[in-house]
Amino acid sequence: MRKISFYLGCMWVLAAAVSSTYGQGIPGKEKDATWYIKQAPFDMNVIADPVIPARVLNLKDFGGVGDGKVLNTGAFAKAIAACTAAGGGRVIVPAGVWLTGPIELKSNIDLHLEQGALVQFSGDHSQYPIRQTGKNKFDVTPPLWGRDVQNVAITGKGVFDGNGQTWRPLKKEKVSAAQWNDVVSAGGVLSANGKIWWPSAEAMNGDAYLTALKGKAVLSAEDYLPARDFLRPKMVVISGGKNVLIDGPTFRNSPMFIINPGQIENLIIRNSTVHNDHWAQNGDAIDISACRNVLIYNNMVNAGDDGICMKSSGSTADNDGLSNVVIAQCTVLAGHGGFVIGSNTDAGMKNIFVNNCLFDGTDIGIRVKSNSGRGGLVRDVFVSDILMRNIIKDAVQFDTWYEDVPAGKVAKGKSMLADGSGKIPEFTGFTIKNVVCEGAQRAMFFRGLKDTPVHDITFENVSIIAKDGVQGEAVKNIVFKNVNIKVANQPVIDPSIDPEIKR
């Protein structure tokens, strides 16, 4: 193993060079999205904006009242229906506070929030019907949603607020004593151990209620109504279709995930702020599921869970459920991970390029996770020119034993399918280069499965300052090229995995 003095000697030169490139925040501001797509180390065409007719309609002309008191669900539906009937166009939401229930997007529509417009989704949960999504499968209608749509946009400088605090449980450990007391004193119920606040008894008891429903052969929406508060919706859900653009708005305070498009071909998310407070349970910011040809560019993200996350469930593609993704010039602040893969990787992923991003204050910088039962083949992932600061846990983590632990549950400490059967995660063909981490608890952590190790991962020009070094198990052929790690606690690399690291 190289001496620590060598690691120190190279680190500060690389860190200084990268920090200079990054300046005060997001790097490469002079580079447009097309430049990043052309730099991707795989073939990917430039994604065109959806073509929306030039027609313009105003929400006020369909009975909309932006006073924060009048419910505008009907006005949104009428405006979008009229625009659709006319062949499509832009529905303007002018400045004001627009209280509403769910908004359904339609093809050939641009929902445009002008500066000063706040779309406030109602905290009255009866406004969100239970809907059927499959055989004996139901969910709560999302606040902003569309299904099998084409040429759809959500644009402007306004704000969407999901009223998430009326849906989400809150863990006492995540907030200050003053915040906890404020929430508890306002109502809701506490778990038996007093560590989790729930907005209602229905939310707290929903898991047990749904478990009891499993014995019923035929289910209906009415069967699920008592669990509505527990089945809190994701905020922006677009399922199926092509040519979708999100450009400019702020999305905040969701009941669960904020933006969750699935099975979209040609998707652009740019110039937007996506914000959940760090204590927001399951408050992922951007979760992309089984999409193809995706650009995520110049966004500011803060999350209660994962920041920018790739998933592939729901696709019928063979090891290709999510592909051709470019993520560039984004900042992730609080969150369980900056750039994240998984945990649902069962349909596979390939061709992901992450470039010129800043992760500042996230739990983990680069986070790749799955487990047997929900895993698949993930390969051809390229992460470069990343600056990390104030990373709370690992700068880099690959974990095939991940467990999702909802509020009120306890981790079991083992893979979902301990015998290794089922959908097996395989992480391979990653290239991570030109990365500086200016502080973390641990530099890197790898945990593969015994028969399917994390393998063929290349790190090049990587500089990390951390308390602990490189740890893990079940890895194979990890390549270090000019990897420089400064640690407070020896060893730099755990001897058990050192033989699998090629220098």
C-alpha positions, 0 to 999 in steps of 0.5 A: 500500500502506498504511504499516507504521505503520498496521498497527502502530497497529491490531494491538495493540488487536485483539490485546489484545481477542482475548487477553482473550477467550481468557484462559488457554487455550480460549475460550468454555468457557461455550458448549455445542456446540449454541450453536456449531452454531446460530452456523454460517453455514449450515443445520445441525441439532443432532446427537443422541447415538446411542441406546444401550440401557441394558444394561451388561456388564463385560469381566471377566465374559467372561474379561477380565484387566486385568493388562497381561500376559494378551491380551484380544482374545477377551474383547473379542470375546465381550463385544461379541458378547454385548451385540450379541446381546442388542440392544446396550448398554454394554461396561464396561472397568474400571480396569486394563491391558488388553492386546489385539489389534484390537477390532471395534465393532458397532452399538448398542454403547458401549465405555466405559473407566472412569477408570484403564482403559488399553487397551494394543494389542499390539506383536505385529504378528501379532495384526493380520491382513491384510484385504481392502478391495477388488479387489486392495486390502488393509490391516492390521486397525486396533486399534479399528475398525468397518464399516457401523455405526450407533449406536456410542459410545466413551466414558469417561475411560480411555486407548487406547494404540496401541503406535505406536513398534513400527510407525513409522519415525523420522527422525533430524532430528525428535528429540534426539541422546539420543532417537535413540541410545536408539531405535537401541540398542534394535533395529530397522534403519537406512536406508542413509544412517543418517537413518531408523530402522525397527522392522524390515527388513520395514518398511524394505523394504516399499515396494519389496516392494509395488512388485514386487507390482504386476505380479501379476494376482490378490493375496491377504492372504498376498501382503501379509504380508511388508509388514505392518510397512510397512503400519502401521494407523491406530488408530481407523477407523470406515468407513461408517454413522451416529450415531457418538460419541467422548466422553472417552477419551485416544487416544495413540501410534498406528501412523499416524493416530489417529482416522480416521472415513470416510463417517459421517453424524452424527459427534461427537468431544468432550471427548477428548485425542488425542495423538501426539508431534511426531516420530510419522511420519504421526501425524495426530490427527483426520482426518475423511474424507467425512463429513456432519454432524460436530461436533468440540468441546472436544478437546485435540490434539497430533500428529506430522502434521496436527492436525484435518484434513478430507478427502473421498476415498472419497465418490461425492458430486459436489463435496459429499464432506464437508459440514456440519462444526463445529469449536469450542473445540479446542486444537492444540499440536504438529502440521503444521497446526492446522485443515487441509484436504486433501490429499485433496479430490477429492470436494469439501467445503463448509460448514465452520465453525471457531470459538474454537480455539487453535493453539499451537506448530503448524507452520502455523495454518490449512493448506489443501493439495491438488494436481492428481491428488487435488484438488476444489472446496472452498468455503464455509469459515468460520474465526473467533475463532482465537488462534495462538501460536508458529507455526513456519512460516505462520500461514495457507497455501493450497497447491495444489502440496502433495506428501506425502513419506513416510519415505525419499522425496524431494520432486520439487518439482512438482505430481503432474500438471504438465500440470494434468489430473486432479482439480484442486484449487480453493479458493474462498469462504473467510472468515477473520476475528477471528484473532490470530497472536502469532508466525510465520515467515511471515504468509500463503502462497498457491500456486494453479495457473496455470489455477485460482488460489486465489480469492475468499478474505476476511480480516477483522479479522486481526492477525499478527506474523511475520518475513515477510509475505504471499507466493505466486503464482496468486491472484485476488480476495483481500480484506483488511478491517482486516488488520494485519500486522507483519513484521521483513522487508519487504515486508509483501505481495509486489509480485507478488500485491499487485494481487490483494489488495483492500483 
